[in-house]
Each structure stands twice: as C-alpha cells, then as structure tokens.
Amino acid sequence: MVHDGEPKGDRVVGERTYRVFDELEPFEPSQIPTLTVTVTVTDPADLQALRDLFDADGFGFEPLATGQVLCRCCSEGSVVTERAVLGGAQRCLVAAPRQAAQQILNTWQAPGTRTWADLHEAT
C-alpha cells in the first residue's frame, strides 16, 4: 500500500495502537493469500491460542465477527475497542499460505474442544 504519510486516525485494541492512513494505491500485490476457515471452540481462550500461533509465524488471523463498520468522521478519529470474546463456530480470515495454515490449524486442534473445517481461498 502507498499512502501520503499523514495519519487519519488510530485504532486501539487492547494495549496496541495502529495508525490509520488513506490508501492511494496498492504498492504491490501480496504474495500471501487470504484464506477463510470455520473454527469451532468451546472456550474463547482457544481462539486466542490460534491467533497467537498464526502471529508467532508472522501470519494474520482474525474472526469475521470482530469487524466493525465506522462512518467517515469516526474512522478518522481514535477508536478504542477490545477484542471480542467469542466462542462456538465462526468464520475467520487467515493471511498465510494454505499449507502453513493447515499445519498451524492441525497443531492447534483438539478433538471435542477445538476444530476447524472448510479452509479455502477468500473470494
């Protein structure tokens, strides 16, 4: 992504602050695909454990239920949110090569408490 260097706002999630910029144009396409997967957890801590595994390998992971739509004036300000505490079955986005994502998901799963299905490229 190329931007003009002028921050338009902040997103604060937990202890971390992310700067927000207007995108001018894509700099270059990512070599890492965006995948979707359905995960099922009995304890919200299991979802955090999966996020931590993807993060440790330098990949991205985010449940779709944590998305937030903001109006323009709010999006250009500072928005403070907490990560949603989620359980049950849910769709998630993954930024990782398919084989790496499968390995991480297989390492994480535990029959009866942590499962995953339907890993495929997002369209």
Secondary structure by P-SEA (a helix, b strand, c coil): ccccccccbbbbcccbbbbbbbbccccccccbbbbbbbbbbccaaaaaaaaaaaaaacbbbbccccbbbbcaaaaacbbbbcccccccbbbbbbcccaaaaaaaaaaaccccccccccccccc
